[in-house]
Amino acid sequence: MINKIDGIDVNCPAEMPTLIVHNSDEPGHVAAVTSLLFYNKINIAQMQLFRNERGGYAVMVIESDQQIPAQIISSIEKFPGIIKVTYINPSMD
């Protein structure tokens, strides 16, 4: 269980493939990331949004039903306003 990311309280079991996207708290980041996942047929099992303050630093935690390919993660890293992307890929049966 992950309870804190860069000083922000979160609640993330990380039992499924998990994408952690650090970004500036501005409109459009959630839509950009989720649209890319949609177009690549990656189903979101759970999603949570966190931020340190309005307009500050934000973190989105996305758990998916399947693994997320490296090229998708690389594409997300290049989006404007994205600070860092972390991917957790636990063993799946």
N, CA, C and O atoms as CSV, one atom per row, in Angstrom:
chain,resi,resn,atom,element,x,y,z
A,1,MET,N,N,0.839,-1.181,0.000
A,1,MET,CA,C,0.000,0.000,0.000
A,1,MET,C,C,0.884,1.244,0.000
A,1,MET,O,O,1.796,1.372,0.817
A,2,ILE,N,N,0.607,2.139,-0.908
A,2,ILE,CA,C,1.328,3.412,-0.971
A,2,ILE,C,C,0.440,4.464,-0.312
A,2,ILE,O,O,-0.707,4.660,-0.714
A,3,ASN,N,N,0.979,5.139,0.703
A,3,ASN,CA,C,0.193,6.115,1.457
A,3,ASN,C,C,0.611,7.553,1.224
A,3,ASN,O,O,-0.142,8.474,1.543
A,4,LYS,N,N,1.804,7.764,0.672
A,4,LYS,CA,C,2.274,9.128,0.466
A,4,LYS,C,C,3.167,9.161,-0.767
A,4,LYS,O,O,4.042,8.312,-0.938
A,5,ILE,N,N,2.935,10.159,-1.628
A,5,ILE,CA,C,3.755,10.368,-2.818
A,5,ILE,C,C,4.176,11.823,-2.831
A,5,ILE,O,O,3.332,12.716,-2.909
A,6,ASP,N,N,5.467,12.067,-2.756
A,6,ASP,CA,C,6.015,13.423,-2.778
A,6,ASP,C,C,5.294,14.349,-1.812
A,6,ASP,O,O,4.978,15.490,-2.149
A,7,GLY,N,N,5.034,13.845,-0.595
A,7,GLY,CA,C,4.416,14.661,0.439
A,7,GLY,C,C,2.907,14.769,0.358
A,7,GLY,O,O,2.300,15.442,1.192
A,8,ILE,N,N,2.277,14.127,-0.624
A,8,ILE,CA,C,0.821,14.175,-0.774
A,8,ILE,C,C,0.244,12.853,-0.283
A,8,ILE,O,O,0.691,11.789,-0.710
A,9,ASP,N,N,-0.749,12.908,0.614
A,9,ASP,CA,C,-1.402,11.700,1.104
A,9,ASP,C,C,-2.202,11.053,-0.016
A,9,ASP,O,O,-3.003,11.713,-0.679
A,10,VAL,N,N,-1.983,9.760,-0.224
A,10,VAL,CA,C,-2.706,9.002,-1.243
A,10,VAL,C,C,-3.145,7.671,-0.652
A,10,VAL,O,O,-2.753,7.314,0.459
A,11,ASN,N,N,-3.948,6.951,-1.394
A,11,ASN,CA,C,-4.406,5.635,-0.992
A,11,ASN,C,C,-4.326,4.734,-2.216
A,11,ASN,O,O,-5.258,4.692,-3.018
A,12,CYS,N,N,-3.224,4.019,-2.363
A,12,CYS,CA,C,-2.988,3.238,-3.576
A,12,CYS,C,C,-2.481,1.844,-3.218
A,12,CYS,O,O,-1.356,1.702,-2.739
A,13,PRO,N,N,-3.296,0.816,-3.443
A,13,PRO,CA,C,-2.844,-0.535,-3.124
A,13,PRO,C,C,-1.757,-1.053,-4.060
A,13,PRO,O,O,-0.968,-1.907,-3.656
A,14,ALA,N,N,-1.692,-0.564,-5.298
A,14,ALA,CA,C,-0.681,-0.967,-6.294
A,14,ALA,C,C,-0.642,-2.481,-6.488
A,14,ALA,O,O,0.429,-3.067,-6.643
A,15,GLU,N,N,-1.812,-3.102,-6.479
A,15,GLU,CA,C,-1.908,-4.536,-6.712
A,15,GLU,C,C,-2.140,-4.851,-8.182
A,15,GLU,O,O,-2.018,-6.002,-8.602
A,16,MET,N,N,-2.475,-3.834,-8.961
A,16,MET,CA,C,-2.721,-3.964,-10.400
A,16,MET,C,C,-1.692,-3.080,-11.103
A,16,MET,O,O,-1.014,-2.297,-10.439
A,17,PRO,N,N,-1.557,-3.182,-12.416
A,17,PRO,CA,C,-0.686,-2.236,-13.104
A,17,PRO,C,C,-1.133,-0.810,-12.757
A,17,PRO,O,O,-2.297,-0.452,-12.934
A,18,THR,N,N,-0.197,-0.012,-12.265
A,18,THR,CA,C,-0.535,1.305,-11.730
A,18,THR,C,C,0.344,2.372,-12.360
A,18,THR,O,O,1.570,2.267,-12.378
A,19,LEU,N,N,-0.309,3.388,-12.869
A,19,LEU,CA,C,0.355,4.534,-13.473
A,19,LEU,C,C,0.218,5.699,-12.501
A,19,LEU,O,O,-0.891,6.055,-12.101
A,20,ILE,N,N,1.339,6.284,-12.126
A,20,ILE,CA,C,1.336,7.442,-11.228
A,20,ILE,C,C,1.879,8.613,-12.029
A,20,ILE,O,O,3.048,8.635,-12.416
A,21,VAL,N,N,1.004,9.591,-12.272
A,21,VAL,CA,C,1.356,10.732,-13.113
A,21,VAL,C,C,1.414,11.978,-12.241
A,21,VAL,O,O,0.423,12.363,-11.621
A,22,HIS,N,N,2.582,12.600,-12.202
A,22,HIS,CA,C,2.796,13.846,-11.458
A,22,HIS,C,C,2.663,14.989,-12.463
A,22,HIS,O,O,3.303,14.974,-13.514
A,23,ASN,N,N,1.844,15.961,-12.144
A,23,ASN,CA,C,1.628,17.057,-13.087
A,23,ASN,C,C,1.280,18.344,-12.358
A,23,ASN,O,O,0.957,18.338,-11.170
A,24,SER,N,N,1.352,19.446,-13.094
A,24,SER,CA,C,0.883,20.708,-12.539
A,24,SER,C,C,-0.640,20.636,-12.490
A,24,SER,O,O,-1.267,20.031,-13.360
A,25,ASP,N,N,-1.226,21.250,-11.477
A,25,ASP,CA,C,-2.677,21.194,-11.284
A,25,ASP,C,C,-3.351,22.217,-12.195
A,25,ASP,O,O,-3.686,23.326,-11.779
A,26,GLU,N,N,-3.539,21.809,-13.449
A,26,GLU,CA,C,-4.145,22.652,-14.482
A,26,GLU,C,C,-5.141,21.814,-15.270
A,26,GLU,O,O,-5.008,20.591,-15.322
A,27,PRO,N,N,-6.133,22.443,-15.882
A,27,PRO,CA,C,-7.102,21.688,-16.675
A,27,PRO,C,C,-6.457,20.960,-17.859
A,27,PRO,O,O,-5.511,21.452,-18.473
A,28,GLY,N,N,-6.988,19.791,-18.155
A,28,GLY,CA,C,-6.594,19.068,-19.354
A,28,GLY,C,C,-5.700,17.867,-19.161
A,28,GLY,O,O,-5.650,17.001,-20.035
A,29,HIS,N,N,-4.992,17.780,-18.050
A,29,HIS,CA,C,-4.060,16.667,-17.867
A,29,HIS,C,C,-4.781,15.330,-17.730
A,29,HIS,O,O,-4.366,14.336,-18.324
A,30,VAL,N,N,-5.846,15.304,-16.958
A,30,VAL,CA,C,-6.606,14.063,-16.787
A,30,VAL,C,C,-7.176,13.621,-18.135
A,30,VAL,O,O,-7.085,12.447,-18.492
A,31,ALA,N,N,-7.757,14.550,-18.877
A,31,ALA,CA,C,-8.342,14.228,-20.187
A,31,ALA,C,C,-7.288,13.706,-21.153
A,31,ALA,O,O,-7.546,12.755,-21.891
A,32,ALA,N,N,-6.108,14.311,-21.161
A,32,ALA,CA,C,-5.053,13.876,-22.083
A,32,ALA,C,C,-4.614,12.440,-21.781
A,32,ALA,O,O,-4.484,11.617,-22.687
A,33,VAL,N,N,-4.389,12.156,-20.504
A,33,VAL,CA,C,-3.922,10.821,-20.118
A,33,VAL,C,C,-5.005,9.773,-20.345
A,33,VAL,O,O,-4.734,8.726,-20.933
A,34,THR,N,N,-6.221,10.036,-19.891
A,34,THR,CA,C,-7.279,9.041,-20.038
A,34,THR,C,C,-7.672,8.838,-21.504
A,34,THR,O,O,-8.043,7.731,-21.894
A,35,SER,N,N,-7.596,9.879,-22.307
A,35,SER,CA,C,-7.881,9.729,-23.737
A,35,SER,C,C,-6.860,8.822,-24.408
A,35,SER,O,O,-7.219,7.976,-25.227
A,36,LEU,N,N,-5.594,8.997,-24.064
A,36,LEU,CA,C,-4.550,8.148,-24.633
A,36,LEU,C,C,-4.778,6.687,-24.236
A,36,LEU,O,O,-4.629,5.787,-25.063
A,37,LEU,N,N,-5.134,6.455,-22.990
A,37,LEU,CA,C,-5.420,5.092,-22.552
A,37,LEU,C,C,-6.620,4.530,-23.313
A,37,LEU,O,O,-6.593,3.379,-23.750
A,38,PHE,N,N,-7.663,5.329,-23.470
A,38,PHE,CA,C,-8.855,4.916,-24.219
A,38,PHE,C,C,-8.502,4.510,-25.648
A,38,PHE,O,O,-8.906,3.444,-26.111
A,39,TYR,N,N,-7.760,5.347,-26.335
A,39,TYR,CA,C,-7.421,5.075,-27.733
A,39,TYR,C,C,-6.547,3.831,-27.892
A,39,TYR,O,O,-6.482,3.238,-28.969
A,40,ASN,N,N,-5.882,3.448,-26.811
A,40,ASN,CA,C,-5.054,2.243,-26.846
A,40,ASN,C,C,-5.732,1.045,-26.167
A,40,ASN,O,O,-5.097,0.032,-25.872
A,41,LYS,N,N,-7.030,1.193,-25.932
A,41,LYS,CA,C,-7.855,0.108,-25.383
A,41,LYS,C,C,-7.365,-0.407,-24.029
A,41,LYS,O,O,-7.397,-1.606,-23.751
A,42,ILE,N,N,-6.916,0.520,-23.207
A,42,ILE,CA,C,-6.497,0.174,-21.844
A,42,ILE,C,C,-7.623,0.588,-20.905
A,42,ILE,O,O,-7.984,1.763,-20.830
A,43,ASN,N,N,-8.167,-0.383,-20.198
A,43,ASN,CA,C,-9.296,-0.127,-19.316
A,43,ASN,C,C,-8.826,0.338,-17.941
A,43,ASN,O,O,-7.960,-0.285,-17.326
A,44,ILE,N,N,-9.401,1.428,-17.472
A,44,ILE,CA,C,-9.091,1.955,-16.141
A,44,ILE,C,C,-9.955,1.229,-15.126
A,44,ILE,O,O,-11.183,1.263,-15.208
A,45,ALA,N,N,-9.313,0.572,-14.172
A,45,ALA,CA,C,-10.030,-0.135,-13.120
A,45,ALA,C,C,-10.392,0.819,-11.982
A,45,ALA,O,O,-11.472,0.736,-11.397
A,46,GLN,N,N,-9.469,1.717,-11.688
A,46,GLN,CA,C,-9.677,2.691,-10.614
A,46,GLN,C,C,-8.795,3.896,-10.877
A,46,GLN,O,O,-7.686,3.767,-11.395
A,47,MET,N,N,-9.295,5.069,-10.516
A,47,MET,CA,C,-8.512,6.294,-10.707
A,47,MET,C,C,-8.766,7.213,-9.533
A,47,MET,O,O,-9.902,7.375,-9.085
A,48,GLN,N,N,-7.687,7.820,-9.035
A,48,GLN,CA,C,-7.785,8.772,-7.937
A,48,GLN,C,C,-6.933,9.993,-8.265
A,48,GLN,O,O,-5.877,9.882,-8.888
A,49,LEU,N,N,-7.406,11.150,-7.841
A,49,LEU,CA,C,-6.686,12.405,-8.061
A,49,LEU,C,C,-6.354,13.043,-6.718
A,49,LEU,O,O,-7.170,13.058,-5.796
A,50,PHE,N,N,-5.149,13.564,-6.634
A,50,PHE,CA,C,-4.687,14.202,-5.406
A,50,PHE,C,C,-3.919,15.469,-5.779
A,50,PHE,O,O,-3.359,15.555,-6.872
A,51,ARG,N,N,-3.890,16.450,-4.878
A,51,ARG,CA,C,-3.071,17.641,-5.107
A,51,ARG,C,C,-2.678,18.238,-3.772
A,51,ARG,O,O,-3.335,18.033,-2.752
A,52,ASN,N,N,-1.568,18.995,-3.811
A,52,ASN,CA,C,-1.118,19.612,-2.568
A,52,ASN,C,C,-1.877,20.896,-2.286
A,52,ASN,O,O,-2.108,21.242,-1.127
A,53,GLU,N,N,-2.272,21.614,-3.352
A,53,GLU,CA,C,-3.076,22.823,-3.223
A,53,GLU,C,C,-3.648,23.178,-4.588
A,53,GLU,O,O,-3.136,22.733,-5.615
A,54,ARG,N,N,-4.684,23.959,-4.600
A,54,ARG,CA,C,-5.308,24.381,-5.858
A,54,ARG,C,C,-4.286,25.114,-6.721
A,54,ARG,O,O,-3.659,26.078,-6.280
A,55,GLY,N,N,-4.127,24.638,-7.970
A,55,GLY,CA,C,-3.169,25.252,-8.880
A,55,GLY,C,C,-1.725,24.865,-8.611
A,55,GLY,O,O,-0.816,25.411,-9.236
A,56,GLY,N,N,-1.497,23.933,-7.694
A,56,GLY,CA,C,-0.137,23.535,-7.324
A,56,GLY,C,C,0.316,22.267,-8.022
A,56,GLY,O,O,0.310,22.171,-9.249
A,57,TYR,N,N,0.707,21.301,-7.211
A,57,TYR,CA,C,1.264,20.032,-7.673
A,57,TYR,C,C,0.194,18.961,-7.532
A,57,TYR,O,O,-0.435,18.859,-6.479
A,58,ALA,N,N,-0.024,18.167,-8.562
A,58,ALA,CA,C,-1.066,17.145,-8.538
A,58,ALA,C,C,-0.505,15.778,-8.893
A,58,ALA,O,O,0.527,15.662,-9.555
A,59,VAL,N,N,-1.202,14.749,-8.441
A,59,VAL,CA,C,-0.833,13.372,-8.734
A,59,VAL,C,C,-2.107,12.631,-9.128
A,59,VAL,O,O,-3.115,12.689,-8.423
A,60,MET,N,N,-2.051,11.937,-10.257
A,60,MET,CA,C,-3.158,11.044,-10.601
A,60,MET,C,C,-2.640,9.614,-10.523
A,60,MET,O,O,-1.561,9.296,-11.023
A,61,VAL,N,N,-3.429,8.766,-9.887
A,61,VAL,CA,C,-3.088,7.359,-9.725
A,61,VAL,C,C,-4.129,6.562,-10.490
A,61,VAL,O,O,-5.319,6.600,-10.174
A,62,ILE,N,N,-3.664,5.839,-11.501
A,62,ILE,CA,C,-4.567,5.080,-12.376
A,62,ILE,C,C,-4.174,3.610,-12.317
A,62,ILE,O,O,-3.051,3.241,-12.660
A,63,GLU,N,N,-5.112,2.778,-11.880
A,63,GLU,CA,C,-4.909,1.339,-11.905
A,63,GLU,C,C,-5.645,0.792,-13.122
A,63,GLU,O,O,-6.788,1.166,-13.386
A,64,SER,N,N,-4.989,-0.090,-13.856
A,64,SER,CA,C,-5.593,-0.612,-15.086
A,64,SER,C,C,-5.752,-2.132,-15.019
A,64,SER,O,O,-5.121,-2.819,-14.216
A,65,ASP,N,N,-6.623,-2.621,-15.901
A,65,ASP,CA,C,-6.870,-4.062,-15.962
A,65,ASP,C,C,-5.760,-4.821,-16.686
A,65,ASP,O,O,-5.634,-6.037,-16.537
A,66,GLN,N,N,-4.966,-4.109,-17.462
A,66,GLN,CA,C,-3.882,-4.758,-18.188
A,66,GLN,C,C,-2.617,-3.913,-18.107
A,66,GLN,O,O,-2.645,-2.759,-17.682
A,67,GLN,N,N,-1.521,-4.509,-18.521
A,67,GLN,CA,C,-0.243,-3.796,-18.508
A,67,GLN,C,C,-0.292,-2.613,-19.468
A,67,GLN,O,O,-1.007,-2.634,-20.470
A,68,ILE,N,N,0.484,-1.581,-19.138
A,68,ILE,CA,C,0.554,-0.397,-19.981
A,68,ILE,C,C,1.892,-0.420,-20.714
A,68,ILE,O,O,2.944,-0.393,-20.076
A,69,PRO,N,N,1.866,-0.470,-22.048
A,69,PRO,CA,C,3.115,-0.546,-22.821
A,69,PRO,C,C,4.017,0.677,-22.612
A,69,PRO,O,O,3.547,1.787,-22.359
A,70,ALA,N,N,5.306,0.437,-22.726
A,70,ALA,CA,C,6.311,1.493,-22.505
A,70,ALA,C,C,6.118,2.686,-23.427
A,70,ALA,O,O,6.370,3.818,-23.012
A,71,GLN,N,N,5.675,2.471,-24.674
A,71,GLN,CA,C,5.508,3.591,-25.598
A,71,GLN,C,C,4.379,4.529,-25.153
A,71,GLN,O,O,4.430,5.728,-25.425
A,72,ILE,N,N,3.376,3.997,-24.480
A,72,ILE,CA,C,2.302,4.853,-23.958
A,72,ILE,C,C,2.828,5.690,-22.797
A,72,ILE,O,O,2.537,6.882,-22.706
A,73,ILE,N,N,3.590,5.077,-21.924
A,73,ILE,CA,C,4.187,5.807,-20.803
A,73,ILE,C,C,5.100,6.903,-21.328
A,73,ILE,O,O,5.085,8.024,-20.818
A,74,SER,N,N,5.884,6.592,-22.332
A,74,SER,CA,C,6.768,7.582,-22.950
A,74,SER,C,C,5.977,8.744,-23.542
A,74,SER,O,O,6.395,9.896,-23.424
A,75,SER,N,N,4.857,8.461,-24.168
A,75,SER,CA,C,4.010,9.516,-24.734
A,75,SER,C,C,3.463,10.429,-23.642
A,75,SER,O,O,3.432,11.648,-23.810
A,76,ILE,N,N,3.034,9.851,-22.535
A,76,ILE,CA,C,2.504,10.644,-21.418
A,76,ILE,C,C,3.585,11.561,-20.862
A,76,ILE,O,O,3.312,12.713,-20.526
A,77,GLU,N,N,4.811,11.055,-20.762
A,77,GLU,CA,C,5.923,11.857,-20.235
A,77,GLU,C,C,6.176,13.112,-21.066
A,77,GLU,O,O,6.717,14.094,-20.559
A,78,LYS,N,N,5.789,13.084,-22.336
A,78,LYS,CA,C,6.034,14.205,-23.236
A,78,LYS,C,C,4.904,15.238,-23.240
A,78,LYS,O,O,5.060,16.312,-23.821
A,79,PHE,N,N,3.772,14.932,-22.603
A,79,PHE,CA,C,2.666,15.889,-22.564
A,79,PHE,C,C,3.083,17.151,-21.807
A,79,PHE,O,O,3.777,17.051,-20.795
A,80,PRO,N,N,2.681,18.325,-22.270
A,80,PRO,CA,C,2.975,19.563,-21.533
A,80,PRO,C,C,2.365,19.507,-20.132
A,80,PRO,O,O,1.234,19.053,-19.955
A,81,GLY,N,N,3.120,19.969,-19.147
A,81,GLY,CA,C,2.630,20.017,-17.770
A,81,GLY,C,C,2.854,18.754,-16.973
A,81,GLY,O,O,2.621,18.735,-15.764
A,82,ILE,N,N,3.309,17.680,-17.638
A,82,ILE,CA,C,3.602,16.436,-16.925
A,82,ILE,C,C,5.015,16.538,-16.354
A,82,ILE,O,O,5.969,16.834,-17.074
A,83,ILE,N,N,5.130,16.293,-15.074
A,83,ILE,CA,C,6.412,16.427,-14.380
A,83,ILE,C,C,7.161,15.097,-14.345
A,83,ILE,O,O,8.363,15.041,-14.607
A,84,LYS,N,N,6.435,14.028,-14.019
A,84,LYS,CA,C,7.077,12.722,-13.868
A,84,LYS,C,C,6.012,11.642,-13.999
A,84,LYS,O,O,4.862,11.847,-13.610
A,85,VAL,N,N,6.395,10.491,-14.550
A,85,VAL,CA,C,5.493,9.346,-14.651
A,85,VAL,C,C,6.197,8.135,-14.041
A,85,VAL,O,O,7.344,7.834,-14.371
A,86,THR,N,N,5.490,7.453,-13.152
A,86,THR,CA,C,6.002,6.233,-12.543
A,86,THR,C,C,5.023,5.109,-12.866
A,86,THR,O,O,3.808,5.293,-12.789
A,87,TYR,N,N,5.557,3.955,-13.224
A,87,TYR,CA,C,4.713,2.811,-13.550
A,87,TYR,C,C,5.074,1.651,-12.642
A,87,TYR,O,O,6.239,1.269,-12.529
A,88,ILE,N,N,4.064,1.098,-11.999
A,88,ILE,CA,C,4.233,-0.073,-11.134
A,88,ILE,C,C,3.542,-1.248,-11.819
A,88,ILE,O,O,2.345,-1.196,-12.102
A,89,ASN,N,N,4.303,-2.303,-12.083
A,89,ASN,CA,C,3.756,-3.452,-12.779
A,89,ASN,C,C,3.913,-4.702,-11.897
A,89,ASN,O,O,4.888,-5.441,-12.035
A,90,PRO,N,N,2.954,-4.931,-10.997
A,90,PRO,CA,C,3.060,-6.132,-10.159
A,90,PRO,C,C,2.805,-7.380,-10.983
A,90,PRO,O,O,2.224,-7.307,-12.066
A,91,SER,N,N,3.227,-8.497,-10.486
A,91,SER,CA,C,2.984,-9.761,-11.197
A,91,SER,C,C,1.499,-9.996,-11.304
A,91,SER,O,O,0.755,-9.862,-10.332
A,92,MET,N,N,1.077,-10.355,-12.517
A,92,MET,CA,C,-0.343,-10.644,-12.730
A,92,MET,C,C,-0.480,-12.093,-13.138
A,92,MET,O,O,0.369,-12.625,-13.853
A,93,ASP,N,N,-1.554,-12.741,-12.686
A,93,ASP,CA,C,-1.807,-14.137,-13.060
A,93,ASP,C,C,-2.284,-14.209,-14.480
A,93,ASP,O,O,-2.553,-15.298,-14.987
